Amino acid sequence: MGREKRVWMHDRFYHVVCRGNRRDPLFRSPSDFKVFYHILNQLHEKFPLEIASYCLMTNHFHLQLRSEETSLSKVMSLMNKRYANYYNTKYHLTGHVFEKRYFAKIIDNYMGMIEVSRYIHLNPVEAGMVKRPENYPWSSYKFYCYPNHFQPGYLNTAEVLKLFEGTVEEKRIAYCACHAPKIVEFSPV
């Protein structure tokens, strides 16, 4: 029996999660994280994708992703294939790098956008890796709270910040003041 075809809505963001095979590490060194960022940049140049929030954990990653021109399946296939090729070559491995197909859930309302972004940014806190999200170097949180950071082209923090009231600075403060918001449970299947 074949897999159920994924639904792609070009104007919507998705919460995407990918895990390492057998929950093995996907990122073993800082250079692995940097290569993943490089792949995101390459894909953004070829296919105008937007990421509202991201967090690269040791054995999985979360993306709040929208791709208006290219299907989510194609974007994720290219992303995971490029990273798997890099990873297997670097670590002299063969076979699967990712556990299974990526998990993707459509974000269907404004509160969902905020909740998913906060969930993604609080992932390292909930995992006990850091006490505060700004202490984790491999997430987009710093771009929300510290506007002087150079923001990569694929990152679009405005999509979440526009959901808050006030000036741009007031929106940043409101978002970053919530270090311990209610966590929405998302379970990848």
C-alpha positions in Angstrom: 0.0 0.0 0.0 1.4 3.4 -1.0 1.8 6.4 1.2 -0.9 9.0 1.5 -0.1 12.0 -0.7 0.8 15.1 1.2 -1.3 18.2 0.9 0.6 21.4 0.0 -1.0 24.8 0.4 1.4 27.3 -1.0 0.3 30.2 1.1 0.5 28.5 4.5 3.2 27.8 6.9 3.9 24.2 8.2 5.5 22.9 11.3 8.1 20.5 9.9 10.1 18.0 12.0 12.8 15.6 10.9 14.6 13.1 13.1 17.8 11.3 12.8 17.6 7.6 11.9 17.2 5.6 15.2 17.2 9.1 16.8 21.0 9.2 16.2 22.6 12.6 16.0 22.1 14.7 12.9 24.5 17.3 14.0 27.7 16.2 15.7 29.8 19.3 15.4 29.3 23.1 14.9 30.3 22.6 11.2 27.3 20.3 10.7 24.9 23.0 11.9 26.7 25.5 9.6 26.4 23.2 6.6 22.7 22.9 7.2 22.4 26.7 7.2 24.3 26.7 3.9 21.9 24.2 2.4 18.9 26.4 3.5 20.6 29.4 1.8 21.1 27.4 -1.4 17.5 26.3 -1.4 16.2 29.8 -0.7 18.2 31.1 -3.7 16.7 28.5 -6.0 13.2 28.1 -4.5 11.9 31.2 -2.6 11.1 29.5 0.7 10.5 31.3 4.0 11.2 30.1 7.5 9.5 32.0 10.3 11.3 30.0 13.1 13.7 27.2 13.3 15.6 25.1 15.9 18.3 22.6 15.1 18.6 20.1 17.9 21.2 17.4 18.1 19.1 14.6 16.7 16.2 16.4 15.0 15.2 19.8 13.7 12.1 22.0 13.6 11.2 24.4 10.9 8.2 26.8 10.6 8.3 26.7 6.8 6.4 28.1 3.8 7.2 27.5 0.2 4.9 29.5 -2.1 6.3 28.3 -5.5 7.7 24.8 -4.9 5.9 22.0 -3.1 6.9 21.3 0.4 7.7 17.7 -0.5 10.2 18.8 -3.2 11.8 21.4 -0.8 12.1 18.8 2.0 13.4 16.1 -0.4 16.2 18.4 -1.7 17.0 19.6 1.8 17.3 16.2 3.4 19.0 14.6 0.4 21.7 17.3 0.3 22.3 17.1 4.1 22.3 13.3 4.0 24.9 13.3 1.2 27.1 15.7 3.3 26.6 13.7 6.5 27.3 10.3 5.0 30.4 11.6 3.2 31.8 13.4 6.2 31.3 10.5 8.7 32.1 7.7 6.2 28.6 6.2 6.5 26.1 4.7 4.1 22.3 4.3 4.3 19.5 6.4 5.8 20.4 9.5 7.8 16.7 10.4 8.6 14.3 8.2 10.5 11.4 8.4 8.1 9.5 10.9 6.1 9.4 14.3 7.7 6.4 15.3 9.9 4.5 18.3 8.6 1.4 19.9 10.1 -0.3 22.9 8.5 -0.5 26.0 10.8 -4.1 27.2 10.2 -4.4 30.3 12.3 -2.7 33.3 13.8 -2.4 31.9 17.3 -1.0 28.7 15.8 1.8 30.7 14.2 2.8 32.2 17.6 2.4 28.9 19.5 4.5 26.9 17.0 7.2 29.5 17.0 7.4 29.5 20.7 7.3 25.7 20.9 10.2 25.6 18.4 12.2 28.2 20.3 11.6 26.5 23.7 12.6 23.1 22.5 16.2 23.3 23.9 14.8 24.6 27.2 12.3 21.8 27.5 15.1 19.3 26.7 17.2 20.7 29.6 20.0 21.8 27.2 19.7 25.5 28.3 17.8 27.5 30.8 16.7 30.2 28.4 16.1 30.1 24.6 18.5 32.9 23.9 21.3 30.7 25.3 20.8 28.1 22.5 23.0 29.0 19.5 21.2 26.9 16.8 17.8 28.5 16.7 16.2 31.6 15.2 15.3 33.0 18.6 18.2 35.6 18.6 16.8 37.2 15.4 13.5 37.9 17.2 15.0 39.5 20.3 18.2 41.0 19.0 17.6 43.0 15.8 21.3 43.8 15.3 22.0 40.2 14.3 22.4 39.7 10.5 19.3 37.8 9.5 19.6 35.1 6.7 17.6 35.7 3.6 15.4 32.6 4.2 14.3 33.8 7.7 11.2 35.9 7.9 10.5 36.9 11.5 8.0 39.5 10.4 5.4 36.7 9.7 5.2 36.0 13.5 6.0 39.5 14.8 3.2 41.1 12.7 0.7 39.2 14.9 1.6 41.4 17.9 0.5 45.0 18.5 2.7 48.1 18.5 5.8 49.3 16.9 8.4 46.8 15.6 10.4 47.2 18.9 7.3 46.7 21.0 6.4 43.5 19.0 9.9 42.1 19.6 9.7 42.9 23.3 6.2 41.2 23.5 7.5 38.1 21.8 10.7 37.8 23.8 9.0 38.6 27.1 7.2 35.2 26.9 10.1 32.9 27.9 7.8 30.3 29.4 4.5 30.4 27.4 2.1 27.5 27.3 3.7 24.7 25.3 1.5 23.2 22.5 2.1 19.5 22.1 3.0 18.4 18.6 3.6 14.7 18.2 5.3 13.7 14.9 3.8 10.5 13.6 
